[in-house]
Amino acid sequence: MFRLTFAIEYDAMSADTQTAMPRIDEPTADEPTPDEPQPDATPQPETPFHDLDHYVAIPRLSGLVLSPDGTRLVTTVATLNGKGTEYGTALWELDPAGERPARRITRSAKGEAGAAFAANGNLFFTSARPDPDKPDEDPVNALWLLPRDGGEARVVLSRSGGVDSVLTARAADATFVQASVLPGSTDEADDGERRKARKDAKVAAILHSGYPVRFWDADLGPAEPRLFAVERSPKEPEPGKPSTVDEGPDLELRNLTPAVGARLRFGEASVSPDGTTLFTAFARPLANADTRFELAAVDAAAGTSRTLLSEDDKDFFAGPVSPDGRTVAVVVEPHTTPTRAYRSELHLLDLASGELRRLAPEWDRMAHPAVWLPDGSALLVTADDSGRSPVFKIEASSGAVTRVTHDDAAYTDVVVSPDGTHAYALRSSYLLPPEAVRIDLPTGDVARLKNPAERPEIPGRLEEVTTTAEDGTPLRAWLALPPSPALGAADDGGATRHPLLLWIHGGPIHSWNAWTWRWNPWLMTAQGYAVLLPDPALSTGYGQDFIQRGWGRWGAEPFTDLMAVTDAALQRPDLDPERTAAMGGSFGGYMANWVAGHTDRFRAIVTHASLWALEGFGKTTDFGQFWAKEMDAAMTEAHSPHHSVGEIRTPMLVIHGDKDYRVPIGEGLRLWYELLSASQLATDDDGRTPHRFLYFPDENHWILKPQHAKVWYGVVSAFLAEHVLGEGRELPRELGL
């Protein structure tokens, strides 16, 4: 749960099926086209990946929810604003039958997210857009309702601290929200007054008494998350107050977890179908700044919490609740040690007996439970599997596992129809971004629904590379190739070869198996590069032993696996072994640093948000106790890249965001200083060096702002062109250089 990872998505299809991408609100064939200015004569790029302005403007889908009656699907679509400086989100409705075009159902400058259907078909969502009924109030992230029969959305609940997320029961009129309160607050009114006092006094200080104090890019505290029931207010309406027939009842929040102290924090919650119980994980502080997660049941009527599962050296996380409400899917993660690797196990908890039973123990994959079939006979899950992430079905009684989808795809956000015949999901691959699809469960056939945007044209093709590690373990990677001959560097036969970029994934418990907006290979194939995406030791989808062989040995098997796959790829006649570079972010940045100190085979290395000195990292990262369980003194001494700075003779581009709490900026600052003072390419007598440092004062572990993503790729492209291609290339003008 706290491992280093990038948010990425995935799937695969033939590049010949790709179509040009229209505007997201482009009229369909049966709709009139509004009068629009005639297009100018500016040449259009060959594909969106040949121009960064076009690339960052591609609409991005996330999340998928299905109405209880199975007739409506809703997804969230992010689009670029007019200034090109941020993404706005909106809710779109899709036709589960795949016949009607997608239609946008919300629109505002602030955007909407967090959709959840109520049992009666009404749609809840959260938004910070202004309340039209209270135009003079400062907007906060409030709870909105869009009636099932149409009409305007309206605010149904607003509070000074905002609403983080909404949860609904599948078969009952029960709605819950997760929101934060200041620990000293006695009620909602008092919480609002305390928040106003801090704001008016311009106080941002936070007094901590426990660990952790921050997470990813967020400072924790002083407010603490709570679960609330959304209920009708018992207050009588004012006598004689005028009202309209569409006016909803006054709603208020009832704190279901008031006794939870500042030491406890929530994970995600699951709601029983009848709305009587919520299941969630509480973080229990332990000695020596350690933590374990316990599974608790929250009684919605009584507002009391009861611990269901708690055990030393294990974490428990709630999955979906069975349709009859008797069983909860539970993900169990035993704590790691310097010699015992991370693992994730799927269990079923019988709520009547308290029996916890591991499901499919012989299946050597890490299942992510998505949804129960309506009859409760099986769970639909996703799991990384050899560079893919298919949908699987696991029988609840026997644990028998059946693969449902059979393409080279990664699936997320799986939901199931009320009759159990179809599932719906977001599917992606390195050949297409996430899109909504319908899965025929008996056959596994997958059909693309009418989505809010078409697939962008991909500038290349995707193949696989396989080889064998030094210890005999099978290895594989994706290889993204340009569609046409490469530029320059003719071999003896006169044919041109593509320069190769080795891209190393983050995690390290992760896999290159889904589309990624942050590390998108097609931006580089559009420039003539081939991009190699390997899964070395520690990657998911190849069994527990594959993770174990790299555990605590980051500079050993993960490194030799990467070199073995690179060697195998370079046996191809269309790749140029003399023009290569290596890149990585997070753990991939760690590996890029390790590569730099242990081989000079690459012409350039790009390292983003990277770990450099492991001993310092482990004590300054946001969740140090997780890494302390793997990084003992022997591991940090043997596998810290900073020890080999004197061996680095490859030009390096260091990239880091100041607001990165997972890999703190100190790692990048120390790396930069030591490159300039101790590497083979340290500054000369005139202070010159081929190394470069791209610093983002207001970005975190990821580069999220679209204008910064363009700068990121522009600088990376120029750096690689100089050292790999031997070409000069203009840096982004926005840098002001």
Protein Blocks (a to p, Z undefined) as FASTA:
>chain_A
ZZccdddddddddfklpccdddfklccfkbccdddddddfbdcdfblklpmklmmmpccd
ehjdddfklpaccdddddddfkopaccdddddddfkomaccddfbdcfkopehiacdfko
pacdddfbdcfklmmbccddddddddfkgpjdddfbdcfkopfbdcddfkbccddddddd
dfkbcbfmlmmmmmmmmmmnopabdcdfbdcfbehjacedjbdcddddddddfbdcdehi
acdfklccddddddfblmbcfkbccddddddfklpaccdddddddehhiacdddddddfk
lopacdfbdcehiacddddddfklpaccddddddddfklccddddddddfknopacdehk
llccddddfbdcfklpaccddddeehiacdddddfklopacdfbfcdcddehiacdfklp
accdddddfkbccddddddfknopacddddfbdcdddebdddddddddfkopacdddddd
dfbdceejiafkopacddddddddehjbccdfbdcfklcfklmmmnopacdddddehiah
iajklmmmmgoplmmmmmmmmmmmmmmmmmpmkbcfklccdddehjlmmmmmmmmmmcck
bfbdcdehiafblmlmmmmmmblmlmmmmmcfklmmmmgfklmmmmpccdcdddddfklm
klgfklmmmmmmmmmmmpmkbccfkopafbdcdddfkbcfbcfbfklmmmmmmmmmmmmm
mmmnopacdddfkloZZ
